[in-house]
Amino acid sequence: MTVYLDSTLVIRQLVGTKNPWPGWGAWDAAYASALMRTECYRTANLLRLSGKLDDEQRARLGTWIERVCKSVTIVPVTDGVLQRAADAFPTAVGTVQAIHLATLLELKSVHDITCLVATADDELLRAAESMGFSDALKAPLKSDPEPASKESAPKESAPKKAASKDKDDAPADAASK
């Protein structure tokens, strides 16, 4: 699955939500606008200033944001993207949403990359779906293939590495591919 990540979903995954996306990190490729980093940091700063995060939590969230940004392909906001974002869309969207939509269109038309949209922004998703893009959160997840028979299955599996308890490590739902 190839996804386009929006900051609304990234922040919810990193900060925590009652319903994390089970497909987080299960993508084959992930793309995001260069806006994502700024949007994530603005939200992190707002959470700290509103008292929902303390300074240590904010710093840790910044580390996690950087890990996500390094694990995805960041698509620059080009003049072409900005020109397309200024044009009309099938549904009402704001400026930042228009830039995300124009980025999706550029990935598809210029690079032949069609992404599923991973967002918690209902307006952005509605607009993307009206333009032929699909919701990544509703896409079926790949499951590990089952061994053909007991004889072909390994008799012993290697011991699993213990999960790190380091407080700087992202929570399990924040891990990205």
C-alpha positions in Angstrom: 0.0 0.0 0.0 1.3 3.5 -0.9 0.0 6.2 1.4 0.0 10.0 1.6 0.2 11.0 5.2 -1.5 14.1 6.5 -0.3 15.7 9.8 -3.7 15.2 11.5 -3.2 11.4 11.4 0.5 11.6 12.3 -0.2 13.7 15.4 -3.0 11.4 16.5 -0.8 8.4 16.1 2.1 9.9 18.0 0.2 11.6 20.8 -2.2 8.7 21.2 -5.8 8.1 20.3 -8.5 5.7 21.5 -8.6 4.3 18.0 -5.1 4.1 16.5 -4.8 3.2 12.8 -3.8 -0.5 12.6 -2.2 0.2 9.3 0.3 2.6 10.7 3.8 1.7 9.4 2.4 -1.2 7.3 2.8 0.7 4.1 5.1 -0.2 1.2 5.8 3.5 0.5 4.7 6.7 2.2 4.6 10.3 0.9 3.9 13.6 2.7 3.9 17.2 1.7 6.8 19.3 3.1 4.0 21.0 5.0 3.6 18.0 7.3 6.7 18.8 9.4 5.6 22.4 10.0 2.0 21.3 10.7 3.1 18.7 13.2 5.4 21.1 15.0 2.8 23.8 15.1 0.3 21.3 16.7 3.0 20.1 19.1 3.7 23.6 20.2 0.0 24.4 20.6 -0.4 21.3 22.8 2.5 22.4 25.0 1.3 26.0 25.3 -2.2 24.9 26.1 -0.8 22.7 28.9 -1.7 19.4 27.3 2.0 18.5 27.0 4.8 19.5 29.3 8.3 20.5 28.0 9.7 17.0 28.2 6.7 15.5 26.4 6.9 18.2 23.7 10.6 17.5 23.2 9.9 13.7 22.9 7.1 14.4 20.4 9.5 16.5 18.3 11.9 13.5 18.2 9.0 11.3 17.0 8.0 13.8 14.4 11.5 13.8 13.0 11.5 10.0 12.9 8.3 10.0 10.9 9.6 12.7 8.5 12.8 10.7 7.9 10.8 7.5 7.2 8.6 9.0 4.4 9.3 10.7 1.1 8.8 14.4 1.6 7.3 16.0 -1.5 8.3 19.7 -1.9 5.8 22.4 -2.2 6.6 23.5 -5.8 5.3 26.5 -7.8 3.3 23.9 -9.7 1.7 22.6 -6.6 0.9 26.1 -5.4 -0.6 27.0 -8.8 -2.8 24.0 -8.8 -3.8 24.6 -5.1 -5.1 28.0 -6.2 -7.5 26.4 -8.7 -11.0 25.1 -7.9 -11.6 21.7 -6.2 -14.8 19.6 -6.3 -15.5 20.4 -2.6 -14.8 23.3 -0.3 -11.3 23.2 1.1 -9.0 25.6 2.9 -5.6 26.7 1.7 -3.5 24.0 3.4 -6.0 21.3 2.3 -5.7 22.5 -1.2 -1.9 22.2 -1.1 -2.2 18.6 0.1 -4.7 17.8 -2.7 -2.4 19.5 -5.3 0.5 17.5 -4.0 -1.6 14.3 -4.4 -2.4 15.3 -7.9 1.3 16.1 -8.7 2.4 12.7 -7.4 -0.2 11.0 -9.7 0.2 13.1 -12.9 3.9 13.8 -12.8 5.3 10.8 -11.1 2.6 8.1 -11.7 2.2 7.5 -8.0 -1.3 7.0 -6.7 -1.6 7.2 -3.0 -4.3 6.1 -0.5 -5.0 9.1 1.7 -4.2 8.7 5.4 -5.8 11.6 7.2 -8.0 12.3 10.2 -9.3 15.5 8.4 -12.8 14.7 7.1 -12.9 17.7 4.7 -9.6 16.7 3.1 -10.7 13.1 2.8 -14.0 14.1 1.3 -12.3 16.2 -1.3 -9.7 13.6 -2.1 -12.3 10.9 -2.5 -14.3 13.2 -4.8 -11.1 13.3 -7.0 -10.8 9.6 -7.1 -8.4 8.9 -4.2 -9.2 6.3 -1.6 -9.1 6.3 2.2 -6.1 4.4 3.5 -7.8 3.9 6.9 -10.4 1.7 5.2 -8.0 -0.2 3.0 -7.5 -3.9 3.8 -4.2 -4.5 5.6 -1.7 -7.0 4.2 -1.6 -10.1 6.3 1.5 -12.3 6.7 1.3 -15.3 4.4 0.6 -18.6 6.2 3.1 -21.4 5.7 1.9 -23.9 3.1 2.2 -26.8 5.5 3.7 -27.7 8.9 6.7 -29.3 7.1 7.6 -26.0 5.4 7.2 -23.9 8.6 10.4 -23.3 10.6 10.7 -25.6 13.6 12.0 -22.9 15.8 11.8 -19.2 15.5 14.6 -16.8 16.6 13.9 -15.2 19.9 12.2 -11.9 19.5 14.2 -8.8 20.5 12.8 -7.3 23.7 11.0 -4.0 23.2 13.0 -1.0 24.4 11.6 0.6 27.5 13.6 3.8 26.8 11.3 6.7 27.4 12.6 8.4 24.2 11.3 5.6 22.1 8.0 6.2 20.3 5.1 4.1 21.5 4.2 1.0 19.6 1.5 2.7 17.6 4.0 5.5 16.7 6.5 3.2 15.0 6.8 3.7 11.3 8.3 1.6 8.6 
